[in-house]
């Protein structure tokens, strides 16, 4: 059975979107610091930079070097699950956007895992 969009193209588009999100963390750093919970250690700007760098690193790992696609995918999934636990869940009673953002991050985590596991099929 043929597919309308190849998995390889979908993987590359996902990587480009993640890298773009990472770049946007640097352009909109001040706006993004408000999303960092106040109880987290260090200044919020450091977490914004770290997250941006991690998203860019994922994109590079998938686009440039398939060798690191699996570990990059699982690390990205861990980061999204940490967002769910550390950012969205504590806001469930006070922020009406917490649930949709949490569901989005859960979906992104599983997409990253799906892509990471697709490496086995490409070998």
C-alpha positions in Angstrom: 0.0 0.0 0.0 1.4 3.4 -1.0 1.4 6.4 1.3 0.4 9.9 0.4 3.2 11.5 2.4 6.4 9.5 3.0 7.4 8.9 6.6 10.8 10.4 5.7 9.3 13.7 4.6 7.0 13.8 7.7 10.1 13.2 9.9 12.0 16.0 8.3 9.1 18.4 8.5 8.7 17.6 12.2 12.4 18.2 12.8 12.2 21.5 10.9 9.2 22.6 13.0 11.0 21.6 16.2 14.1 23.5 15.2 12.0 26.5 14.3 10.3 26.4 17.7 13.8 26.4 19.2 14.9 29.5 17.2 11.7 31.3 18.2 12.7 30.7 21.9 15.6 33.0 21.2 13.6 35.6 19.3 10.7 35.7 21.8 12.8 35.0 25.0 11.1 37.7 27.1 7.6 36.5 26.3 8.5 32.9 27.0 10.0 33.6 30.4 6.5 34.0 31.7 5.8 30.3 31.0 8.6 29.1 33.3 7.2 28.3 36.8 8.5 30.7 39.4 9.6 27.9 41.7 12.2 26.5 39.2 15.8 27.2 40.1 17.9 29.7 38.1 16.5 32.6 36.1 13.6 31.8 33.8 15.6 33.1 30.8 18.1 30.2 31.2 15.3 27.6 30.9 14.0 29.4 27.8 17.5 29.3 26.2 18.0 25.6 27.3 14.7 24.6 25.8 15.4 26.5 22.6 18.8 24.9 22.3 17.4 21.4 22.9 14.7 21.9 20.2 17.4 23.1 17.7 19.6 20.2 18.7 16.8 17.7 18.0 16.2 19.2 14.6 19.9 19.1 13.7 20.2 15.5 14.9 17.3 14.3 12.7 18.1 16.4 9.6 21.9 16.1 9.6 22.7 12.8 11.2 20.3 9.9 11.5 22.8 8.2 13.8 21.4 10.2 16.7 17.8 10.3 15.7 16.7 7.7 18.2 18.3 9.2 21.3 17.3 12.7 20.2 13.7 11.6 19.9 13.6 10.0 23.3 15.2 13.0 24.9 12.7 15.3 23.2 9.9 13.1 24.5 11.3 13.4 28.0 11.4 17.2 27.7 7.8 17.3 26.6 6.7 15.0 29.4 8.5 17.2 31.9 6.6 20.2 30.5 3.4 18.2 31.2 4.4 17.5 34.8 6.2 20.7 35.7 4.3 23.3 33.8 0.9 22.3 32.7 -0.3 20.0 35.5 0.3 22.5 38.3 -1.8 25.1 36.3 -4.8 22.9 35.7 -7.0 24.7 38.2 -5.9 28.3 37.4 -5.2 28.4 33.6 -7.9 27.3 31.1 -5.2 26.8 28.5 -3.3 24.2 30.6 -5.3 21.2 29.4 -5.0 21.9 25.7 -1.3 22.7 26.0 -0.8 19.6 28.1 -2.5 17.5 25.4 -0.4 19.1 22.7 2.8 18.3 24.6 1.7 14.7 25.1 1.0 14.4 21.4 4.4 15.9 20.6 6.2 13.5 23.0 4.6 10.5 21.3 5.3 11.9 17.8 9.0 12.2 18.8 8.9 8.6 20.1 7.2 7.4 16.9 9.9 9.1 14.8 12.7 7.7 17.1 11.3 4.2 16.7 11.0 4.6 12.9 14.8 4.5 12.8 14.6 0.8 13.3 12.5 0.5 10.1 14.9 2.6 8.0 18.0 0.5 8.8 
